[in-house]
Amino acid sequence: MPVKRRLSRAESKAATRERILDAAEVAFAAEGFGGASLDRIADAAGLTRGAIYSSFEDKADLFGAVLDRRLERRSREIGDAIAGAAGASGFVDVLRSADWAQGGSRDAMRWSMLYDEYRLFALRNPAARKRLARHERLERDRYVEAIRHFNAELGQEPPIDERLGGAILLALDHGLHRQHRIDPEDVPARAFADAIDFLFRAAMALGGRRTR
């Protein structure tokens, strides 16, 4: 029987950090940012509250790290969707698909609500606001990459400044999903995909290309 290699100090610290993040993600999703307790998160991770403070400054820092990890996962999912799509129209088809729309829809709604809760906290807390600004800039980067990818595929220059385009797509993403949560009868789940489709077609028209 092979001898199990002992983890280095850095590896042990990284593993502990992941345990904390796993427990915190479940707690935040279930109880909200304000309701989640560091003591309960520590208990769920099988650690002490002190172990959390050895990796994170406070609850806001822990939540920011959880948010970052979820963003990384989401970015990979969207990157895979872009890479595997047959052009811009194919990407829109992916966004409209049942698998994409239902992929953790309940989880997505909980986290969208949690994001709004954290945003209110960040507006009153300079450190949290700085963290959230960095997070949203990364989200805009994701959309800028999509704009570059599909315009390169079409062989045309973007008809709008890329950063502004990224900000518009992020606003549509957050805004339309928020409206859907409030009034799903008037704003369907596919509203974001429909908006992206419209913008792709407008970009092709402005770029002198006919829609296909």
Secondary structure, 3 states (H helix, E strand, C coil): CCCCCCCCHHHHHHHHHHHHHHHHHHHHHHHHHHHCCHHHHHHHHCCCHHHHHCCCCCHHHHHHHHHHHHHHHHHHHHHHHHHHCCHHHHHHHHHHCHHHHHCCHHHHHHHHHHHHHHHHHHHHCHHHHHHHHHHHHHHHHHHHHHHHHHHHHHCCCCCCCHHHHHHHHHHHHHHHHHHHHHCCCCCCCCHHHHHHHHHHHHHHHHCCCCCC
